[in-house]
Amino acid sequence: MAQRKATVAAEVGLHARPAATFVQTAQKSPIDITVAKLGGDPVNAKSILSVMGLDVRQGEMIVINADGEGAEEILDALAVIAETP
């Protein structure tokens, strides 16, 4: 299982547009992807309600996990989204 840590840079955190972009990108991959606050329980990264339910705010770190072919590439893309202001 591949993993990335990223610090959320968007002023609104991982909510609204950043969350939608994050989820839409995750949905493009056929593999299982989870996201969690650092030290928290992981949720399905392909579910907008689950991602927004994490209540990730600007400056908080998230952990993204993916398992399967193409995991490294999708994790890189999701980390870039999370770290984009």
Buried (B, 14 or more C-beta within 10 A) or exposed (E): EBEBEBEBBBEEBBBEEBBEBBBEBBEEBEEBBBBBBEEBEBBBBBBBEBBBEBEBBBEBBBBBBBEEEEBEEBBEBBBEBBBEE
